[in-house]
């Protein structure tokens, strides 16, 4: 029953994100990675570098962030908790420094879980757990989706994480996780556009 209501709420949020989303984030992600992603419109702060994109609402209460990165796909061994956690740590260390010298984001590997789901009819590896800043006091939950872009032989990772030490984080992480389901790889957003055109033709 809990899973049913959680999925219902997620689908409702996804539909909302199809209408209301951060245009600046969507445009940058499309230009940088050739994928489409709808994130909440409050995410107006961002950093765009080669192979890595970060966006945040930069809120004082209930801060939520989303990152996008990619790496070459080699084989199915990519989709394990160990591999994806190690990849996450290397990417975050290079791109998400903390406020203090030599501080950076890291994964609490003892709390990581890995499972799979289906997004747009295709395999998606789901990694979730806790993060913390080495050399700092920050931390919180995260969830990431890793998917294979078969056209370009790469893995595209979209991740959401939350920093809200003063309050319950459940609703924040659920909302940011819903945004991950809006990821459209090359070939998928073309199909989505074609379906929308067909629906418009039917109405006419």
Buried (B, 14 or more C-beta within 10 A) or exposed (E): EEEEEEEEBBEEBBEBBEEEBBEBBBEBBBEBBBBBBBBBBBBBBBEBEEEBBBBBBEBEEBBBBBBBBBBEBEEEEBBEBEBBBEBBBEBBEEBBBBEEEEBBBBBBBEEBEBEEEEBBEEEBBBBBBBBBBBBBEBBBBBBBBBBBBEEBEBBBBBBBBBBBEEEEBEEBBBBBBBBBBBBBBBEBBEEBEEEEEEEEEEEE
